[in-house]
Amino acid sequence: MAPSSKGIKGSKRVQVDKDKTIIFVIVAIAAVISVGSLMVSKGLWSQANYLDKVSGKKEVAVKQLEDNKKAVDSLKESYDTFRNQNPNLIGGSPDGQGDREGDNAKLILDSLPSRYDFPALTSSLEQLLFGYKINGITGTDDAIIQQENTTEAVVDIPLSIDVATSYEGFKTLIDNLDKSIRPFHILQLELRGSNTTLQTTVSMKTFYQPEKGLEITEEQVP
């Protein structure tokens, strides 16, 4: 018996539905693969871009390091020439032991030390005032606060000296302060007594500059 037209149509419909299902599955799988490929490609591109940035930063750092190494010898030679200059910056001998003698590196450190040290300052003032009757040297000996100071700017050290001298001795004192290796900025003068017995109080300030260390930083590559 020949199959009915209704049976043939039903069979074709089933076959078409199966074909549609297969096509849908194939398209879905292809879409998943395409999306996955795009995500993998994006990840690989991002990683390659990051590695390229890191490589560029490393090249810059290596070049800077090579330039620094080349500059070391030149810097050392310049420093030795400056330190051993004869006469020194203020006309003294680099090998002497007097107030105006010593190599230039020592003079620089004496004129602007890198740390707060009030006892050392007092000692140097006592040498500067040798021959005078010293009634007192006063200031703020707050080493803890000064050591916590992280600024790189010049820091004031206020102080005052009180001496007994004559008028001529007073003029010599001011001249000695002016010619001192370490700079003193006079804020106020107070004179009491006579030409032969002159009580002198000098309010002034000197300075120090905290040392700057070698800073090694880390940079995060985005």
Secondary structure, DSSP 8 states (H G I E B T S, - for coil): ----HHHHHHHHHHHHHHHHHHHHHHHHHHHHHHHHHHHHHHHHHHHHHHHHHHHHHHHHHHHHHHHHHHHHHHHHHHHHHHHT-SS-TTS--TT--STT-S-HHHHHHHHS-SS--HHHHHHHHHHHTTTSEEEEEEE---HHHHHT----S-EEEEEEEEEEE-HHHHHHHHHHHHH-SS--EEEEEEEEE-SSSEEEEEEEEEEE--------------
